[in-house]
Amino acid sequence: MRKTNLIQKSSVLFLATLMSLLIVSCSSDDDDDDEYGNWVESSTFDGNSRANSVSFTIGTKGYLVTGYDGDDYLADTWEYNSDDDYWVQKANFPGVARSGAVGFSINGKGYLGTGYDGDNELNDFWEYDPTTDSWTQKEDFGGTARYGAIGFSVGNNGYIGTGYDGSEQKDFWKYDVVNDSWEQSVGFGGEKRQNATVFTIDDVAYIGLGIHNGSYEEDFYSFNGSTWTRLTDLDDDDDDDNDYEILLSSGAGFSLNGMGYVTTGIAGAITTETWSYDPTTDTWDELPVFEGSARQNASTFVFDNKAFVLMGRSGSYYFDDVWEFRPDEYENEDD
């Protein structure tokens, strides 16, 4: 009897140990399934749903200007308070209502130029002063009138390049804020394109994606205000652990905490894919998908410790939702 009891006790102990190992293993597997990169919906935009708007940030405020709502080209200006998550309408943009324009901010002021008004490509250029809530027309953009370009600032200068003026372009132009003047910035060896994506990290712009002659462009460049550097192509297939292919147009690009991000856009069809870029290794990683509806031509706000993706369209449906991206949180589809 004693021998039988010892066998039974040993069997129970073995089963308990096995169950413990299984629980630990399952818990470990669950942890492995967790991925960093969480999207959280913020306060809905107060104005009309829209796409192809201009967005820029000044301090803790984001500004959304112009765009197209499916019926009308728009000229309203909206301010987003990132600290308290609410919107305020500001002075209307006094230029021609438009979509597909570009914008950036320098030294506490916002800038907007180019675009399309439904009939014509545009090349006018404007400055917004949030302290007086007023717009001032500046020197016209130095290149041809166009839409679908990209705009960004590096240092104390603004830049506008690429886009569509009847055909795709690849020229870049520098705006001198002090002298209110434009000059062509040479040295970009990439392909022509429209609807490209740009983000800036530590005062360096990273430029790529977009479409040319119906094909997605794969080259990727950085620009520090004086030198263009070609980086690893966006279809890296070196048979290592970092293989990826990012073929996209009309996507949303932004940077946060030293990393670059690209999300949504058109990749054969509209997509929710999200990618991160590490400039220290020149590599990309795929992240959890954007949790809103798939879309193209969305806008972005970037603050010191927050980033948002907002608006955009899916076919003839236009969005008015706003999503905050939190790179240091695990993906949570229920928040």
Secondary structure, DSSP 8 states (H G I E B T S, - for coil): -HHHHHHHHHHHHHHHHHHHHHHHHHHHHHHHH--EEEEEE----SS---BS-EEEEETTEEEEEEEE-SS-EEEEEEEEETTTTEEEEE----S--BBS-EEEEETTEEEEEEEE-SS-EEEEEEEEETTTTEEEEES--SS--BBS-EEEEETTEEEEEEEESSSEEEEEEEEETTTTEEEEE----S--BBS-EEEEETTEEEEE--EETTEE---EEEE-SS-EEE---TT--SSSTT------BS-EEEEETTEEEEE-SBSSSBB--EEEEETTTTEEEEES--SS--BBS-EEEE-SS-EEEE--EETTEE---EEEEEEEEE--TT-
